């Protein structure tokens, strides 16, 4: 049976502001756009329910929340009817991608009226339980593989600190250089909206570069012509294997070490390009992790912008990078290479599990 979202649940709202509960204590959890934000001495809902981020960052994100909990005013509650399991409604809301309804350029927002007519397939409670159990199992597999990837990333970070120490303190007294002294730092030529087309050479923005830095597969959404690509490359050159690309908004140090010869171009200013001058002085893999640590430690002091702190080329050039002996850098890079082999296999398995999850969501709810 095909039904609308609005026909299987009722909405609930909240006028609680996060600052109103800053000093509150209690045993009942309260949630915001980022998840659990604290505990209070009251609750709004006595049964499990769905919460949707309706304003600001993460708009459209969906949570399954427990009984005896509350939400703040940037969230919208969805209370399922008796013939709909909360977990089933949660998966439905995820599959509907409510974020596609958002409006507003500065502060995006969506409301119940925007998505209540979205349609999906509703089955009986017994079938709902079976579907929920299947999705739980697949999500458990996804979570376990993601944990292994996180553990491997932590292992690399620990190895870096073990070999080189904290880049901010430089307790091992390694020599230091400005990034501009050991690498070419810049960006690309501007590409205008009128230049985009439906196919051709992939064009990456900060979003795609950030995803690539995390080892994720991406599906390019923007393309430029081969002719324009050749003109741009003639003017600026192109990133080679080992060069580093990073989003200009990068407080978490998501830096992609280019690992492909396939043709692509990228957005000027929003993606920054770092090309090491000499492999005799700096190893590209070492530089990626050293720069990542520098960014995480110093981002607020070197980035600029009142709304979103953005890294400018001039600031990036001035970052101080410690330079251990190249032999140590190469040793670290070899360690990373071995870890990356494991990560590639796990990421492939993770992608397959996620693809299965997404295809089943489409099959069961469409």
ABEGO torsion letter per residue (X at the ends): XBBBAAAABBBBBBABBAAAAAABBEABBBBBAAEBAEBBABBABABBBBBBBABEBGBGBBBBBBBGBBBBAABBBBBBBAABBAAAAAAAAAAAGAAAABBEAABBBBBAAAAAABBBBBBBAAAAAAAAAAAAAAAAAAAAAAAAAAAAAAAAAAAAAAAAEBAAAGAAGBBBBBAAAABBBBBBBBBBAAABBABEBBBBBAAAAAAAAAGBBBBBABBBBAAAAAAAAAAAEBBBBGBBBBBABBAAGBBBBBABABBBBBBBGABBBBBBABAAABBAAAAAAAAAAAAAAAAAAABBEAABBBBBAAAAAABBBBBBBAAAAAAAAAAAAAAAAAAAAAAAAAAAAAAAAAAAAAAAAX
